[in-house]
Amino acid sequence: MLGLVLMVVLLLASYFFYQQWRDYRDGSTVVAAEARLRGQTFLKAYGDHAGNSLETLYSQTQDILRQRLREQVDQAYALADSLYRRHHRRLGTAATQREIVESLRPLRYFGGRGYYFIDTLDGDCVLLPTSPQREGRNLLDNQDDQGAYIMRKLLLSVDNRAGNGFASYRWYRPGETLMSEKIAYSRRFEPFGWLIGGGEYVLNVEEDLQQQALQTLAQMPVGERGFFAVFDSNGRLRQLPGQRGFALPAALQQQLAATPQGYFVDFDHAATRYSAYVAVVPSWQWRVVSIIPEQELTLSGAAQAQALGEKTRNRVLTTLLILTLALCLAWLFSVHFSRWLGALIAQYRQRLQASQRQVEDKAREIELTRHMSDSAADAIVLLNAQGRVVYHNEAARHCFGAGNEYRMAELFEARYSGGQPHYLRRLPGGDGEVTLEITLTGLSYQGEHYRCATARDISARVSHERQQRLAATVFEASSEAILITDADSRIIAVNRAFSDITGYSEAQALGNTPALLGSGRHDAAFYRDMWNHLHARGYWSGEIWNRRQSGEIYPEWLTINQVRNGDGGVSHYVALFSDISERKATEARVQHLAEYDFLTNLPNRLLLHDRLQQSLHLAERKQHAVAVLFMDLDRFKNVNDSLGHDAGDELLRQVAGRTQHMLREMDTVGRTGGDEFVIILPELSGSAQAGMVAERVLQVLEAPFTIQGHTLVISASIGIAVAPADGNSPEVLLKNADMAMYQAKASGRNAFRFFSPSMTAEVSERLLLENQLRLALAQQQFYLELQPKYHIASRRLNGFEALLRWRQPDGSLVSPARFIPVAEDSGVITELGLWVLEQACRTATEWVRHGRQLTIAVNVSARQLTHGDFCAEVARVLRDSGLPPALLELEVTEGTLIDYSGPVRQQLAGIKALGVRLAVDDFGTGYSSLAYLKNFAPDTVKIDRSFVSGLQHNRDNAAIVSAIITLARNLDMESLAEGVETEAELAALQALGCDTVQGYLTGRPLAVNDALALCRLQAAASAA
């Protein structure tokens, strides 16, 4: 019967399973078709969205270009306006115009494509960096290929109330022969009647936007694994995410490029089926193809297919459940009966086993009682009333030794126990002294009285207690704080050092967790790593910040160890720590001294280099510019020489404070040594910002400084190098900024200059010239020429000025204006100047031998006067040559007297003491200070040729020359005018009362032999 029922159930289940399979197959077909239709709609939406996005980006071309041009030209205008406001009163119109033009010439934007131009409102070109040959020419007639006048459009764009505007015209792109559309933005610069502007080709911006569009499409997802491919109007593939390992075959590229807009294309690639939709960007004639795997396209139907499968599975499971219930009912009764019968049998067996265990327990208890005494760890001894040992166990025999039963009776003697039932006794043993804890009791058995002694070996316990006392003493006396917790991190013990360091008493700490000391400076990850290390290795040590009871946060060195019990589990934690505040403070001071300048507390060269390197890395990631400003104080040595080094140090500190105060928080100013400072300006949009910062720094330093009661006015020279244009490493940027700084000094100080590649060429040329100088000195390529000086009143020769000349082996002459500054900077001037002095003195001695007492004037540089004992060298040359000191005249410039007043004063005083004449050269071109004339007391004042040239026509020059001559006469000094080239100039000087003249009018520089011949001629004329 049971078999028949089972067969019927199985047949019905089979029929139902077949029906469910057919329904599932038909439903899956419908779901797949609907899913593909939805997927194509989804793919079309992605493609159309991408095409619309690119079309929108194209429509913004003009607006984006105009906005970028306006930003760049406004920066250039701001820089020009700042330079005008600073320099136009001090330098005048022409010099200020040159300053603005040269400041804007090297500036570039738009990745180096863009440049600034300056034109006058009359159409004259002032600045055109790409075509310098056009500068100074009128460009009103310049036309593009459509006949439009370019300059007129530019002038028309600024002919409005705002003074700015845009102009469109066509011009040649670099490297192309056809003109392209270009847009320029200009602003009217009222002070000079200029327009300042910049331009860019529309096609360049379109190409940038196309590149931006391609990058945007590369980042736009199409589903999860889809992407975009872009074809231009020529069918060329412009965009494909190659990083995904996908490459379109050439035939497939041609098929996609030829597919009309709005069509779908299916294709197989790398064992995967793909679907594609083609959209068109009309403005660029691009085809944007959205591509997605077929599997992902139909992914939207997966949920319906899953639901259909789930429904079919539920039906099948229901059928299986009904079948299972039917089968279970058949054997349920038999199983229940079998269990009931088995329970009865098991209960009977348990009763039998329990009875057997009770019998075995009784037998074991008897056996244990019999052997308990012999197996006891404590020694047990029984003594009867007669004093004889009647029983002892194995522990007693082991304690006293075999055959020593008589000694066991000593346990009961009063001389050891003192009459007490409990006492301690030490006995010698085989392994050393043994300590016994003895207990005496009495008992009666069958009418007889016995005494029982129980002795326990407590040697280990006594030793342990001794060690505990020692450990407690060490615990309290330790200079390190000790903290002990249980396994749950509850504090159970602390020592005195813990209270001294943390401020918490033992009572305050007990029961708390070490979190009581938490400072809040460490996050959860720190403590999680600490506990993981502690659990993994059993210890942890390291530096941690904790908080004292007073709230003060302090650093400590902490060591934690786990203590495990016999089962291997953690029972306690022991922490030892010490306060390392002093050590940390010392380390911080050492670190600060290593990275900061001790005088100004600014970053030193090491820290500056590190911060500059970090700024360059950040700029490379964010595509920003970084500027380095190298600043050197002008004539700072004067402060040290006149007021002392303490005043100089105070000035450096105040300069550092002013400079640091006006910079941004992200900027860095540091001192690299002496009076040199370096400023790092990160995250700049262009080099014009660096120029504006340099201008503000110079303005800040213009305000007077008060040093030790003295009011000082100083200036600075700044060189600017901008990364990445001027270098990508700290070393290169600092070197280039240094070169630009020296260029600023050479241009008159109190200015800033941007680095340009030409400076590198100049440095190379100066280095080559320096090497040639040294070689020329060794090979005797130098010689002297002598220019005569005449007394105006008598028209008689009264001396010569020695002029240094350099003829190279090829016969070419090197101008003194080129090699003298290089000799000054390199220090060659000291050796070269000494050679000139020796040759001039020997020549003048020859004149004396021929009966002519004529002075010889020799120029002396500042480097000579501050190098060694120059006075002693002059004395030696006079002694060796035999020239009377009164016939030697040393010329120093007015600038030398001012820049090196301290050391120069000592040298010149010594030279005057020798009887040598002194002359001040170029008087009137510097400060023309009466105090310097008074202090140095020269014999001759030389009037610079800049005042002599055209003297008869220039009232201002005539007034200055007259004042100098009058001043020299009143101070008993000789006045000498140099550079006299016309009879009119000579007559004017004579009318003003000048004593002596020299120049091409009275005599050109002569060779030494020709000068000697002139001396002889003059001597013959005097004799006649």
Stockholm file with secondary structure:
# STOCKHOLM 1.0

chainA/1-1024         MLGLVLMVVLLLASYFFYQQWRDYRDGSTVVAAEARLRGQTFLKAYGDHAGNSLETLYSQTQDILRQRLREQVDQAYALADSLYRRHHRRLGTAATQREIVESLRPLRYFGGRGYYFIDTLDGDCVLLPTSPQREGRNLLDNQDDQGAYIMRKLLLSVDNRAGNGFASYRWYRPGETLMSEKIAYSRRFEPFGWLIGGGEYVLNVEEDLQQQALQTLAQMPVGERGFFAVFDSNGRLRQLPGQRGFALPAALQQQLAATPQGYFVDFDHAATRYSAYVAVVPSWQWRVVSIIPEQELTLSGAAQAQALGEKTRNRVLTTLLILTLALCLAWLFSVHFSRWLGALIAQYRQRLQASQRQVEDKAREIELTRHMSDSAADAIVLLNAQGRVVYHNEAARHCFGAGNEYRMAELFEARYSGGQPHYLRRLPGGDGEVTLEITLTGLSYQGEHYRCATARDISARVSHERQQRLAATVFEASSEAILITDADSRIIAVNRAFSDITGYSEAQALGNTPALLGSGRHDAAFYRDMWNHLHARGYWSGEIWNRRQSGEIYPEWLTINQVRNGDGGVSHYVALFSDISERKATEARVQHLAEYDFLTNLPNRLLLHDRLQQSLHLAERKQHAVAVLFMDLDRFKNVNDSLGHDAGDELLRQVAGRTQHMLREMDTVGRTGGDEFVIILPELSGSAQAGMVAERVLQVLEAPFTIQGHTLVISASIGIAVAPADGNSPEVLLKNADMAMYQAKASGRNAFRFFSPSMTAEVSERLLLENQLRLALAQQQFYLELQPKYHIASRRLNGFEALLRWRQPDGSLVSPARFIPVAEDSGVITELGLWVLEQACRTATEWVRHGRQLTIAVNVSARQLTHGDFCAEVARVLRDSGLPPALLELEVTEGTLIDYSGPVRQQLAGIKALGVRLAVDDFGTGYSSLAYLKNFAPDTVKIDRSFVSGLQHNRDNAAIVSAIITLARNLDMESLAEGVETEAELAALQALGCDTVQGYLTGRPLAVNDALALCRLQAAASAA
#=GR chainA/1-1024 SS CHHHHHHHHHHHHHHHHHHHHHHHHHHHHHHHHHHHHHHHHHHHHHHHHHHHHHHHHHHTHHHHHHHHHHHHHHHHHHHHHHHHHHHHHHHCHHHHHHHHHHHHTTCCBTTTTBCEEEEETTSBEEECTTCGGGTTSBCTTCBCTTSCBHHHHHHHHTCSSSSEEEEEEEEECTTCSSEEEEEEEEEEEGGGTEEEEEEEEHHHHHHHHHHHHHHHHHHSCBTTTBEEEEECTTSCEEECCGGGTCCCCHHHHHHHHHSCTTCEEEEEETTEEEEEEEEEETTTTEEEEEEEEHHHHGGGGHHHHHHHHHHHHHHHHHHHHHHHHHHHHHHHHHHHHHHHHHHHHHHHHHHHHHHHHHHHHHHHHHHHHHHHHHHCSSEEEEECTTSCEEEECHHHHHHHCTTCHHHHGGGGCHHHHTTCSEEEEEEEETTEEEEEEEEEEEEEETTEEEEEEEEEECHHHHHHHHHHHHHHHHHHHCSSEEEEEETTCCEEEECHHHHHHHCCCHHHHTTSCGGGGBCSCSCHHHHHHHHHHHHHHSEEEEEEEEECTTSCEEEEEEEEEEEECTTSCEEEEEEEEEECHHHHHHHHHHHHHHHBCTTTCCBCHHHHHHHHHHHHHHHHHHTCEEEEEEEEETTHHHHHHHHCHHHHHHHHHHHHHHHHHTSCTTCEEEEEETTEEEEEEEEESSHHHHHHHHHHHHHHHHSCEEETTEEECCCEEEEEEEETTTCSSHHHHHHHHHHHHHHHHHTTSSCEEECCHHHHHHHHHHHHHHHHHHHHHHTTCEEEEEEEEEETTTTEEEEEEEEEEEECTTSCEECHHHHHHHHHHHTHHHHHHHHHHHHHHHHHHHHHHTTCCCEEEEECCHHHHTSSCHHHHHHHHHHHHTCCGGGEEEEEEHHHHHHTHHHHHHHHHHHHHTTCEEEEEEETSSCCCHHHHHHHCCSEEEECHHHHTTGGGCHHHHHHHHHHHHHHHHTTCEEEEECCCSHHHHHHHHHHTCCEEESTTTCCCEEHHHHHHHHHHHHHHHHC
#=GC SS_cons          CHHHHHHHHHHHHHHHHHHHHHHHHHHHHHHHHHHHHHHHHHHHHHHHHHHHHHHHHHHTHHHHHHHHHHHHHHHHHHHHHHHHHHHHHHHCHHHHHHHHHHHHTTCCBTTTTBCEEEEETTSBEEECTTCGGGTTSBCTTCBCTTSCBHHHHHHHHTCSSSSEEEEEEEEECTTCSSEEEEEEEEEEEGGGTEEEEEEEEHHHHHHHHHHHHHHHHHHSCBTTTBEEEEECTTSCEEECCGGGTCCCCHHHHHHHHHSCTTCEEEEEETTEEEEEEEEEETTTTEEEEEEEEHHHHGGGGHHHHHHHHHHHHHHHHHHHHHHHHHHHHHHHHHHHHHHHHHHHHHHHHHHHHHHHHHHHHHHHHHHHHHHHHHHCSSEEEEECTTSCEEEECHHHHHHHCTTCHHHHGGGGCHHHHTTCSEEEEEEEETTEEEEEEEEEEEEEETTEEEEEEEEEECHHHHHHHHHHHHHHHHHHHCSSEEEEEETTCCEEEECHHHHHHHCCCHHHHTTSCGGGGBCSCSCHHHHHHHHHHHHHHSEEEEEEEEECTTSCEEEEEEEEEEEECTTSCEEEEEEEEEECHHHHHHHHHHHHHHHBCTTTCCBCHHHHHHHHHHHHHHHHHHTCEEEEEEEEETTHHHHHHHHCHHHHHHHHHHHHHHHHHTSCTTCEEEEEETTEEEEEEEEESSHHHHHHHHHHHHHHHHSCEEETTEEECCCEEEEEEEETTTCSSHHHHHHHHHHHHHHHHHTTSSCEEECCHHHHHHHHHHHHHHHHHHHHHHTTCEEEEEEEEEETTTTEEEEEEEEEEEECTTSCEECHHHHHHHHHHHTHHHHHHHHHHHHHHHHHHHHHHTTCCCEEEEECCHHHHTSSCHHHHHHHHHHHHTCCGGGEEEEEEHHHHHHTHHHHHHHHHHHHHTTCEEEEEEETSSCCCHHHHHHHCCSEEEECHHHHTTGGGCHHHHHHHHHHHHHHHHTTCEEEEECCCSHHHHHHHHHHTCCEEESTTTCCCEEHHHHHHHHHHHHHHHHC
//
